[in-house]
Each structure stands twice: as structure tokens, then as C-alpha cells.
Amino acid sequence: MQPTWRKPVGMLAILAFILFWLVAVASLSPWIGALPALVQMLVYGVAGVAWIAPLKPALRWMETGRWRR
């Protein structure tokens, strides 16, 4: 089986997306820091898990070459 260019490109795109997500959440930290501690925990918990959902199509594309089934 021949390796494809999709995996390295997809890997770089995923790393770029994670970096973007990290910068976006970190830039919101002054406003998030003003919230009560329990709300902060909820916001950071959601932000810490929500970045995974947009990656599913990218991972599928890396494996199959298609965005959808």
C-alpha cells in the first residue's frame, strides 16, 4: 500500500486547529476569569472537550479521502 499525502497534511491541519483553539480560549481567559469558579470550571471543561468534535471529519478524510460516509 502506498502512503498518501493526506495523513501528513491532515496531521499539520489538526495541529494548526489545536493551536488556534488554544489561542482562542486563552485570549478569552480575562473574561472567563471574572466568572465564578464553578462557571469557570464548566467553561474550561467544555472548551477542553469541544475541540474534538470538529476533528472527526478531518480524521475520516485522512483515512478514506472523503469528508462524509
C-alpha positions in Angstrom: 0.0 0.0 0.0 1.3 3.5 -0.9 1.3 6.2 1.8 -0.8 9.2 0.9 -0.2 12.9 1.3 -3.4 13.2 3.2 -2.0 12.0 6.5 0.9 14.5 6.9 -1.4 17.3 5.6 -4.2 16.3 8.0 -1.8 16.0 10.9 -0.5 19.5 10.3 -4.0 20.8 9.9 -5.0 19.2 13.2 -2.0 20.7 15.0 -2.9 24.1 13.5 -6.5 23.8 14.6 -5.4 22.8 18.2 -3.1 25.8 18.3 -5.9 28.1 17.1 -8.3 26.6 19.7 -5.7 27.1 22.4 -5.1 30.8 21.5 -8.8 31.4 21.2 -9.6 30.0 24.7 -6.5 31.7 26.2 -7.5 35.0 24.8 -10.9 34.7 26.5 -9.3 34.0 29.8 -9.7 37.6 31.2 -13.4 37.3 30.8 -13.6 33.8 31.9 -11.5 34.6 35.0 -14.1 37.2 36.0 -16.8 34.4 36.3 -17.5 32.4 39.4 -15.2 29.5 40.0 -17.8 26.8 39.2 -18.7 28.5 35.9 -15.0 28.8 35.1 -14.7 25.1 35.6 -17.7 24.4 33.4 -16.4 26.7 30.6 -12.9 25.3 30.6 -14.3 21.7 30.8 -16.5 22.3 27.7 -13.6 24.1 25.9 -11.3 21.2 26.8 -13.6 18.6 25.2 -15.3 20.6 22.4 -12.2 20.8 20.2 -12.5 17.1 19.5 -15.8 17.3 17.6 -14.6 19.2 14.5 -11.8 16.8 14.0 -13.9 13.8 13.2 -14.4 14.8 9.5 -10.7 15.6 9.2 -9.7 12.2 10.6 -12.2 10.5 8.3 -10.7 12.4 5.3 -7.2 11.3 6.3 -8.2 7.7 6.3 -10.6 7.5 3.4 -10.2 10.6 1.2 -13.9 11.6 1.7 -15.4 14.0 4.2 -18.6 12.1 4.6 -19.5 8.4 4.5 
